[in-house]
Amino acid sequence: MPSPIYHDLPQGIRLHCRASGQSGQPLLVFLHGFPQASFIWEELLEQFGPHYRCLAPDLRGYGHSSQPTDLGSYRAHLLVDDLAALIRAESPDAPAACVIAHDWGGALAWGLANQHPELLQRLLILNAPHPGSFLRELQHNPAQQAASQYMHFLRRPDAPALLAENGYQRMLGFFANPRGELPDWLTPELAQRYRDHWSLGLHGACHYYGATPLVPPRPGEASPAIQTLELPARLLEIKTPTKILWGMNDPALSPALLQGLEQWIAQLQVQHLDGVSHWVLQEQPEAVSAALHDFLQQSY
């Protein structure tokens, strides 16, 4: 089983991580999203640990990692700085062989690859939109605007309290299909593991939504801020070789987000996963493992 470790980073942030493999082996970094935790990567940490140093942190604001209470502590550049410091601490003499990231972890990984390309050799993304296409679709695609309306709830000051009600029923509902049915992979034991994780605090996870400017316009909103938002071209460029695994039945993220990525990503591979929802790792663990193995064999 992966071992729990802690990394003390600048700005007083401590990240709780799960680790496998030996220090000095090529580094793999696994980044979870909302509303998950580092434990989702345990099987991959076991699989790749014999040949790699594998590290999966609980992101800032989650689980046993530091959970600052102020919204300003969740600005994107600070969260990216956490990851840069983590990689430098674990692999001071070489870049990470690959960063593997889902959802909000993917959002941070895009920023890491843009701002610190020297720290990673490859980027494997699971259903996490590039900021350029996400901004475009939030501005112009009514379907994506509708699919992202849930973000407004998570930005509410009372969201953490509401999410904790009735044994975290709303939180578990994020895993449900459009008919409201929970998936088979969410066993009672795993659901309890999530509840135990969420009981450590939800305000940090919600602050990710409160701190981002990428928020959909509300229906009928007169002058939504998103319509005048511009992201500088320099913040969208990705020179790191990138592979995307995309569940095509994701109710929150439209496949339209995959269009036009070539203008920002110099070396791009995209693998469509038909019939797969947002929870790519849980629904297709073999596909994720195979994609990572194949990606690591490619020379760059």
Sequence and secondary structure as in RCSB ss.txt:
>XXXX:A:sequence
MPSPIYHDLPQGIRLHCRASGQSGQPLLVFLHGFPQASFIWEELLEQFGPHYRCLAPDLRGYGHSSQPTDLGSYR
AHLLVDDLAALIRAESPDAPAACVIAHDWGGALAWGLANQHPELLQRLLILNAPHPGSFLRELQHNPAQQAASQY
MHFLRRPDAPALLAENGYQRMLGFFANPRGELPDWLTPELAQRYRDHWSLGLHGACHYYGATPLVPPRPGEASPA
IQTLELPARLLEIKTPTKILWGMNDPALSPALLQGLEQWIAQLQVQHLDGVSHWVLQEQPEAVSAALHDFLQQSY
>XXXX:A:secstr
  EEEEEE GGG EEEEEEES TTS EEEEE  TT  GGGGHHHHHHHTTTSEEEEE  TTSTTS    SGGGG 
HHHHHHHHHHHHHHH TTS BSEEEEETHHHHHHHHHHHH GGGBS EEEES   HHHHHHHHHH HHHHHHTTH
HHHHTSTTHHHHHHHHHHHHHHHTTS TTS   TTS HHHHHHHHHHHTT SHHHHHHHHH S     TT SS G
GGG    GGGT B S EEEEEETT SSS GGGGTTGGGTBSSEEEEEETT  S HHHH HHHHHHHHHHHHHS  
